[in-house]
Amino acid sequence: MKIKELAPLLQEKKSLYITLVLSVLYVIPLLLANYNYLDDLGRNHAGYGWQHDGRFISTLLGKIWSLNNLIVSIFPFSLLISSVILGFTGFLICRILGIENDKKVKWSSLLIITAPTFLGNLVFKFDILPMSIALLLITLPFIFYESKLKFFIVSVVTIFLSLGLYQNGATVYFMIGSAFLIDDIKRHETKKLLKNFSIIIIGFLIGLCLYFLTLKLSGIELYMRGEIIGLTPAFFEELINNNEVFFDRIDVVVNSGHYNKLILVFLLLAFVGFICSVISKSKIFASVLVAILIIFILLINFWLIAGVNIFLKGSYWDLRSFCGLGFFLIIAAKFQDSLKGFAYKLSRVSMIVLILFSFVLISQFGRLLTNQNEYQNAVATLLMDHFKDESIKKVAFVGTLPLAPNNTLVYRTFPLFHNLLSSPIGKYSFWTKEALNTNGMMKGISIIEIADVDCKYDLIEKTKWYYVRKMDNETLIIDFNKSSCD
């Protein structure tokens, strides 16, 4: 079935193919690293889904790609397919918003997949496919934006589906929609603005209600990572605290390598384009009002980079929840299209350099993951000596295996990697067991919890990475804190 609204958007076939090829090339370092994140270890072992996070459609999708009720990894195909989906999503948004029209290479179409914060999403072998599909789905309604009934119906359906795949992806619906609202504001079309805004809000709320109704009827209990800040006397204090954490995370990102300088040039050129597109010499007062309204919308978009974290208690501040960054940069690129002559050429160069930086960043991330894999496997091999005779039945872990020493320089240069990578050995008992179980020798061994290391237990091994103490003939303590008993 052909969709007449989609056909004009896909006319520039060469540009689309270039975007897709570059998107696939971009993820090669992660394909080579072949690193298992915490959830990857768990799902490899147990094949569980995402119902506990309310992502029941992700679970259904996992069973479909697994051709089984047990969800299995299809890596590297999951990452390759996801890179194509993300590249296509970026291309589609650029065509919908009219960015870089008639340009053979649409660099802005790569801003989603190459956003530095999205590295934490790409590295998941199981999660990345549902995440990518969610971002594509939330883009689809805007193909039908000029036909309000179609736009409304498709919005409700895709918001529902996106929430069931990856909730954080649904928030970018507002970011894309805001680009259209900004056009209404610039054209001083108040009635059209209010109508379009109402459709966007109502469509989202209906999709959200259908999602929660489905959860209730299905008996799915949603495990919340954080509850919404209540309207209490502490509301503004909690909001300010969340805002400080948000800016701390943004600071970590922009101060990785020379990203701060590159993003500053990119955004300054977008700001110049913004001024050029809204300021009219004949209507100064009206132009100022338009500028204020648009800046207000852009500020909301800025906070939506991190989804709804800003409004949650105990927010989930891992950078992989900041999937809105790429969409924010695309909106900035739309303002750059208002530039002319040399300024426009300079904006294109700034975008290219920004994306090339991301290629450098992911190459370092791949190297970092490879080093961590080798380091963890080396330590796991050393620890296996304690389990050869099968006399050990219980193990307690204190602390966490430090990050690979070979990565010190990379961490110092790109501090955002501290937020994207941690060692699974010792941090959580379930994943610790799986990380160590490379040769099956941990089978039948229970992980137990202890509060502190008791120095009365015999120290039987002392290395630069860990100490091993024996509680009794069948129980060990592996202490990555290397607690001193002197």
C-alpha positions as CSV (number, residue, x, y, z in Angstrom):
1,M,0.0,0.0,0.0
2,K,1.4,3.3,-1.1
3,I,1.2,6.4,1.2
4,K,0.8,9.4,-1.0
5,E,2.2,11.8,1.7
6,L,5.4,9.7,2.0
7,A,6.3,9.5,-1.7
8,P,7.5,13.1,-2.1
9,L,9.7,12.8,1.0
10,L,11.6,9.8,-0.5
11,Q,12.3,11.3,-3.9
12,E,16.0,12.1,-3.2
13,K,17.0,8.5,-3.2
14,K,20.8,9.1,-3.5
15,S,20.7,11.3,-0.3
16,L,18.8,8.6,1.5
17,Y,21.3,5.9,0.5
18,I,24.2,8.1,1.6
19,T,22.5,8.6,5.0
20,L,21.9,4.9,5.5
21,V,25.4,3.9,4.5
22,L,27.0,6.5,6.8
23,S,24.7,5.3,9.6
24,V,25.8,1.7,9.2
25,L,29.5,2.7,9.0
26,Y,29.0,4.7,12.2
27,V,28.2,1.7,14.4
28,I,31.1,-0.5,13.2
29,P,33.2,0.1,16.4
30,L,30.3,-1.3,18.5
31,L,30.0,-4.3,16.2
32,L,33.7,-5.0,16.7
33,A,33.7,-4.5,20.4
34,N,30.8,-7.0,21.0
35,Y,30.4,-5.8,24.6
36,N,27.6,-7.2,26.9
37,Y,26.0,-4.6,29.1
38,L,24.3,-5.5,32.4
39,D,20.8,-6.1,30.9
40,D,22.4,-8.0,28.0
41,L,24.0,-10.4,30.4
42,G,20.7,-11.0,32.2
43,R,18.6,-11.4,29.0
44,N,21.3,-13.7,27.5
45,H,20.9,-15.9,30.6
46,A,17.1,-15.8,31.2
47,G,15.5,-14.5,28.0
48,Y,13.2,-12.1,29.9
49,G,11.4,-9.1,28.4
50,W,10.5,-5.6,29.4
51,Q,7.1,-5.9,31.1
52,H,8.5,-4.6,34.4
53,D,9.3,-1.4,32.6
54,G,5.8,-1.2,31.0
55,R,7.4,-1.9,27.6
56,F,5.1,-4.8,26.7
57,I,5.3,-4.2,23.0
58,S,9.1,-4.5,23.2
59,T,8.5,-7.9,24.7
60,L,6.2,-8.9,21.9
61,L,8.7,-7.6,19.4
62,G,11.5,-9.6,21.1
63,K,9.5,-12.8,20.7
64,I,8.8,-12.0,17.1
65,W,12.5,-11.6,16.2
66,S,13.4,-14.6,18.3
67,L,10.7,-16.8,16.6
68,N,10.2,-18.1,20.1
69,N,8.7,-17.3,23.5
70,L,12.2,-17.0,24.8
71,I,13.8,-13.7,23.8
72,V,17.3,-14.2,22.3
73,S,19.9,-11.7,21.0
74,I,20.1,-11.3,17.2
75,F,23.3,-9.1,17.5
76,P,24.9,-8.0,15.2
77,F,21.7,-7.8,13.1
78,S,19.9,-5.9,15.8
79,L,22.5,-3.1,15.7
80,L,22.7,-3.0,11.9
81,I,18.9,-2.9,11.5
82,S,18.7,-0.2,14.2
83,S,21.4,1.9,12.5
84,V,19.3,1.8,9.2
85,I,16.1,2.7,11.1
86,L,17.8,5.7,12.9
87,G,19.3,6.9,9.7
88,F,16.0,6.7,8.0
89,T,14.3,8.5,10.9
90,G,16.8,11.4,10.7
91,F,16.4,11.6,6.9
92,L,12.6,11.6,7.2
93,I,12.6,14.4,9.8
94,C,14.9,16.5,7.7
95,R,12.6,16.1,4.7
96,I,9.5,16.8,6.7
97,L,11.0,20.0,8.1
98,G,12.6,21.0,4.8
99,I,16.2,21.0,6.1
100,E,19.0,20.9,3.6
101,N,16.7,20.6,0.6
102,D,18.3,19.6,-2.6
103,K,21.6,18.7,-0.8
104,K,23.0,15.4,-1.9
105,V,24.5,14.7,1.6
106,K,22.0,15.7,4.3
107,W,24.4,15.8,7.2
108,S,21.5,16.9,9.6
109,S,19.9,13.4,9.0
110,L,22.8,11.9,11.0
111,L,22.3,14.1,14.1
112,I,20.1,11.6,15.9
113,I,22.2,8.5,15.6
114,T,25.5,10.4,16.2
115,A,24.3,12.3,19.3
116,P,27.0,11.6,21.9
117,T,24.4,10.7,24.5
118,F,22.9,8.0,22.2
119,L,26.0,5.9,22.5
120,G,24.5,4.4,25.7
121,N,21.5,3.3,23.7
122,L,23.4,1.9,20.7
123,V,25.5,-0.4,22.9
124,F,22.5,-2.4,24.1
125,K,22.2,-5.6,22.1
126,F,18.5,-6.2,23.0
127,D,17.1,-2.8,23.7
128,I,18.4,-0.8,20.7
129,L,15.9,-2.3,18.2
130,P,12.7,-1.4,20.2
131,M,14.3,2.0,21.0
132,S,15.0,2.7,17.3
133,I,11.5,1.7,16.2
134,A,9.9,3.9,18.9
135,L,11.8,6.9,17.5
136,L,10.8,6.1,14.0
137,L,7.1,5.6,15.0
138,I,6.9,8.9,16.8
139,T,8.1,10.7,13.6
140,L,5.5,9.2,11.3
141,P,2.5,11.3,12.3
142,F,4.2,14.4,10.9
143,I,4.1,13.0,7.4
144,F,0.4,13.7,7.6
145,Y,0.6,17.0,9.4
146,E,-1.3,18.9,6.7
147,S,-4.2,16.5,7.0
148,K,-5.3,17.1,10.5
149,L,-7.6,14.1,10.9
150,K,-4.9,11.7,9.7
151,F,-2.3,13.4,11.8
152,F,-4.5,13.1,14.9
153,I,-5.3,9.4,14.3
154,V,-1.7,8.4,13.5
155,S,-0.4,10.4,16.5
156,V,-2.7,8.5,18.9
157,V,-1.6,5.1,17.5
158,T,2.1,5.8,17.3
159,I,2.3,7.4,20.7
160,F,0.6,4.3,22.2
161,L,3.0,2.1,20.3
162,S,6.1,4.2,21.3
163,L,5.2,4.1,24.9
164,G,4.9,0.3,24.8
165,L,8.4,0.2,23.1
166,Y,10.4,2.9,24.9
167,Q,8.7,5.6,26.9
168,N,11.4,8.1,26.7
169,G,11.1,8.2,22.9
170,A,7.5,9.5,23.1
171,T,8.7,12.8,24.5
172,V,10.4,13.8,21.3
173,Y,6.9,14.0,19.7
174,F,6.7,17.4,21.3
175,M,10.1,18.4,20.0
176,I,9.2,17.6,16.4
177,G,5.8,19.2,16.8
178,S,7.4,22.3,18.2
179,A,9.1,22.9,14.8
180,F,5.7,23.2,13.2
181,L,4.4,25.4,15.9
182,I,7.4,27.7,15.6
183,D,6.5,28.2,11.9
184,D,3.0,29.2,12.9
185,I,4.4,31.7,15.3
186,K,6.8,33.2,12.7
187,R,3.8,33.6,10.3
188,H,1.7,35.2,13.0
189,E,-1.0,32.6,12.5
190,T,-2.5,32.5,16.0
191,K,-5.6,30.5,15.2
192,K,-3.6,27.9,13.3
193,L,-1.1,27.8,16.2
194,L,-3.8,27.1,18.8
195,K,-5.5,24.5,16.6
196,N,-2.3,22.6,15.9
197,F,-1.1,22.8,19.5
198,S,-4.5,21.5,20.7
199,I,-4.3,18.5,18.3
200,I,-0.8,17.7,19.4
201,I,-1.7,17.8,23.1
202,I,-5.0,15.9,22.8
203,G,-3.5,13.3,20.6
204,F,-0.7,12.7,23.0
205,L,-3.0,12.5,26.1
206,I,-5.3,10.0,24.4
207,G,-2.4,7.8,23.4
208,L,-1.0,8.0,26.9
209,C,-4.4,7.1,28.4
210,L,-4.7,4.1,26.1
211,Y,-1.3,3.0,27.1
212,F,-2.1,3.1,30.9
213,L,-5.5,1.5,30.3
214,T,-3.8,-1.4,28.4
215,L,-1.3,-1.8,31.3
216,K,-4.2,-2.0,33.8
217,L,-6.3,-4.4,31.8
218,S,-3.3,-6.6,31.1
219,G,-2.4,-6.6,34.8
220,I,1.1,-5.3,34.1
221,E,2.6,-3.5,37.1
222,L,4.8,-0.7,36.0
223,Y,8.1,-0.5,37.8
224,M,8.7,3.2,38.2
225,R,12.3,4.5,38.3
226,G,11.0,7.7,39.8
227,E,7.6,9.2,40.8
228,I,6.4,12.6,39.6
229,I,7.3,15.6,41.8
230,G,4.1,16.4,43.7
231,L,2.6,19.9,44.2
232,T,4.0,20.3,47.7
233,P,5.9,23.1,49.3
234,A,9.1,21.3,48.2
235,F,8.1,21.3,44.5
236,F,10.3,24.1,43.4
237,E,13.3,22.9,45.5
238,E,13.1,19.5,43.9
239,L,12.7,21.0,40.5
240,I,15.8,23.1,41.0
241,N,17.8,20.1,42.3
242,N,16.8,18.1,39.2
243,N,17.8,21.0,37.0
244,E,21.2,21.1,38.6
245,V,21.7,17.4,38.0
246,F,20.5,17.9,34.4
247,F,23.1,20.7,33.8
248,D,25.8,18.5,35.4
249,R,25.1,15.8,32.9
250,I,25.1,18.3,30.0
251,D,28.3,19.7,31.3
252,V,29.9,16.2,31.2
253,V,28.8,15.8,27.6
254,V,30.0,19.2,26.2
255,N,33.3,19.0,28.1
256,S,34.3,15.7,26.5
257,G,37.1,16.4,24.0
258,H,36.5,19.6,22.1
259,Y,32.7,19.0,21.8
260,N,32.1,22.2,23.8
261,K,33.8,24.3,21.1
262,L,32.2,22.5,18.2
263,I,28.6,22.6,19.7
264,L,29.1,26.3,20.6
265,V,29.9,27.2,16.9
266,F,27.0,25.1,15.7
267,L,24.5,26.7,18.1
268,L,25.8,30.2,17.5
269,L,25.2,29.9,13.8
270,A,21.7,28.5,14.6
271,F,21.1,31.6,16.8
272,V,22.1,33.9,13.9
273,G,19.7,32.0,11.7
274,F,17.0,32.4,14.3
275,I,17.5,36.1,14.4
276,C,17.5,36.4,10.6
277,S,14.2,34.4,10.4
278,V,12.2,36.2,13.1
279,I,13.4,39.9,13.1
280,S,11.6,42.2,10.7
281,K,12.7,45.9,10.5
282,S,9.2,47.0,9.8
283,K,7.6,45.1,12.7
284,I,10.1,45.3,15.5
285,F,7.6,44.9,18.4
286,A,5.9,42.0,16.7
287,S,9.3,40.4,16.0
288,V,10.3,40.7,19.6
289,L,7.1,38.9,20.8
290,V,7.7,36.2,18.2
291,A,11.3,35.8,19.4
292,I,10.2,35.5,23.0
293,L,7.6,32.8,22.2
294,I,10.0,30.8,20.1
295,I,12.7,31.0,22.8
296,F,10.2,29.8,25.4
297,I,9.5,26.7,23.2
298,L,13.2,26.1,22.6
299,L,13.8,26.2,26.4
300,I,11.1,23.5,26.8
301,N,12.8,21.5,24.1
302,F,16.1,21.9,25.8
303,W,14.8,20.3,29.0
304,L,13.0,17.6,27.0
305,I,16.5,16.4,25.9
306,A,16.4,14.3,29.0
307,G,12.8,13.2,28.6
308,V,10.7,13.7,31.7
309,N,13.6,13.3,34.1
310,I,13.3,16.9,35.2
311,F,9.9,16.3,36.7
312,L,10.7,13.0,38.5
313,K,11.9,12.2,42.0
314,G,15.0,10.1,41.9
315,S,15.3,10.6,38.2
316,Y,17.1,8.2,36.0
317,W,20.0,10.3,34.9
318,D,22.0,7.9,32.8
319,L,22.9,9.7,29.5
320,R,21.1,7.0,27.5
321,S,17.9,8.6,28.7
322,F,18.9,11.8,26.9
323,C,17.7,10.6,23.4
324,G,16.2,14.0,22.7
325,L,19.6,15.6,22.1
326,G,19.7,14.7,18.4
327,F,16.2,16.0,17.8
328,F,17.2,19.3,19.6
329,L,20.2,19.6,17.2
330,I,17.9,19.0,14.2
331,I,15.7,21.9,15.2
332,A,18.8,24.1,15.5
333,A,19.8,23.0,12.0
334,K,16.4,24.1,10.8
335,F,17.3,27.7,11.9
336,Q,20.6,27.4,10.1
337,D,18.7,27.0,6.9
338,S,17.7,30.7,7.2
339,L,21.3,31.7,6.7
340,K,22.6,32.9,3.3
341,G,25.9,32.8,1.4
342,F,29.1,32.4,3.4
343,A,27.2,32.1,6.8
344,Y,25.2,29.1,5.4
345,K,28.3,27.4,4.1
346,L,30.0,27.9,7.5
347,S,27.0,26.3,9.2
348,R,27.2,23.3,6.9
349,V,30.9,23.0,7.8
350,S,30.2,23.3,11.5
351,M,27.6,20.5,11.2
352,I,30.0,18.2,9.3
353,V,32.7,18.7,11.9
354,L,30.2,18.0,14.7
355,I,29.3,14.7,13.1
356,L,32.9,13.8,12.4
357,F,33.6,14.4,16.1
358,S,31.0,11.8,16.9
359,F,32.7,9.3,14.6
360,V,35.9,9.9,16.6
361,L,33.9,9.5,19.8
362,I,32.3,6.2,18.9
363,S,35.7,4.8,17.8
364,Q,37.1,5.6,21.2
365,F,34.0,4.1,22.8
366,G,34.5,0.9,20.9
367,R,38.2,0.8,22.0
368,L,37.1,1.4,25.6
369,L,34.6,-1.4,25.5
370,T,37.1,-3.8,23.9
371,N,39.6,-3.0,26.7
372,Q,37.0,-3.5,29.4
373,N,36.0,-6.8,27.9
374,E,39.6,-8.0,27.8
375,Y,40.2,-6.8,31.4
376,Q,37.1,-8.4,32.8
377,N,37.8,-11.7,31.1
378,A,41.4,-11.7,32.4
379,V,40.2,-11.1,36.0
380,A,37.4,-13.7,35.6
381,T,40.0,-16.2,34.4
382,L,42.1,-15.6,37.5
383,L,39.1,-16.0,39.8
384,M,38.1,-19.3,38.2
385,D,41.1,-21.0,39.9
386,H,39.0,-20.9,43.1
387,F,36.2,-22.9,41.6
388,K,38.1,-25.7,39.8
389,D,37.5,-28.4,42.4
390,E,33.8,-27.5,42.8
391,S,34.1,-27.2,46.6
392,I,32.9,-23.6,46.7
393,K,29.1,-23.2,46.8
394,K,28.7,-19.6,48.0
395,V,30.4,-16.3,47.0
396,A,30.1,-12.8,48.5
397,F,31.3,-9.8,46.6
398,V,32.5,-6.5,48.2
399,G,32.8,-3.5,46.0
400,T,33.1,-3.6,42.2
401,L,35.9,-4.4,39.8
402,P,37.6,-1.1,38.8
403,L,37.4,0.0,35.2
404,A,40.1,-1.1,32.9
405,P,43.4,0.7,33.5
406,N,44.1,0.9,29.8
407,N,41.1,3.3,29.5
408,T,42.4,6.0,31.8
409,L,43.5,8.3,29.1
410,V,40.2,7.9,27.2
411,Y,38.2,8.6,30.4
412,R,40.2,11.7,31.1
413,T,39.7,13.0,27.6
414,F,36.0,12.0,27.3
415,P,34.4,12.1,30.8
416,L,31.0,11.2,29.4
417,F,32.2,7.6,29.2
418,H,32.1,7.4,33.0
419,N,28.4,7.6,32.7
420,L,28.1,5.1,29.9
421,L,30.2,2.3,31.2
422,S,30.5,0.4,34.5
423,S,31.9,-3.0,35.4
424,P,29.2,-5.7,36.0
425,I,31.6,-7.8,38.2
426,G,30.7,-7.2,41.8
427,K,28.1,-4.5,41.3
428,Y,25.0,-6.6,41.1
429,S,24.9,-10.3,42.2
430,F,22.9,-11.6,39.2
431,W,25.1,-10.0,36.5
432,T,28.3,-10.7,38.5
433,K,27.6,-14.4,38.3
434,E,26.9,-14.2,34.5
435,A,29.9,-12.1,33.8
436,L,32.1,-14.7,35.6
437,N,30.3,-17.7,34.1
438,T,32.2,-17.7,30.8
439,N,33.1,-21.4,31.1
440,G,30.2,-22.6,33.2
441,M,32.1,-23.0,36.4
442,M,29.7,-20.7,38.3
443,K,26.8,-23.1,37.8
444,G,25.3,-24.1,41.1
445,I,27.1,-21.4,43.1
446,S,25.0,-19.0,45.1
447,I,25.7,-15.3,45.5
448,I,25.3,-14.1,49.1
449,E,25.3,-10.6,50.5
450,I,27.5,-9.4,53.4
451,A,27.6,-5.9,54.9
452,D,31.4,-5.6,55.7
453,V,34.5,-7.6,55.4
454,D,35.3,-9.4,58.7
455,C,39.1,-9.6,59.2
456,K,38.8,-12.8,61.1
457,Y,38.4,-14.7,57.8
458,D,41.6,-16.0,56.3
459,L,43.1,-14.0,53.4
460,I,44.0,-16.7,50.8
461,E,44.8,-14.5,47.8
462,K,46.0,-10.9,47.4
463,T,46.3,-9.3,44.0
464,K,46.3,-5.7,42.7
465,W,42.7,-6.2,41.6
466,Y,41.1,-8.0,44.5
467,Y,41.5,-9.8,47.8
468,V,40.0,-13.3,48.5
469,R,39.0,-14.4,51.9
470,K,37.6,-17.8,53.0
471,M,34.6,-17.8,55.3
472,D,34.4,-21.6,55.5
473,N,35.2,-24.6,53.3
474,E,32.5,-23.7,50.8
475,T,32.2,-19.9,51.1
476,L,34.5,-17.2,49.6
477,I,34.6,-13.4,49.9
478,I,35.9,-11.6,46.9
479,D,36.8,-8.0,47.9
480,F,37.4,-5.5,45.1
481,N,37.7,-2.8,47.8
482,K,40.8,-4.6,49.1
483,S,39.8,-3.8,52.6
484,S,42.8,-3.3,54.9
485,C,42.9,-5.2,58.2
486,D,46.2,-3.9,59.5
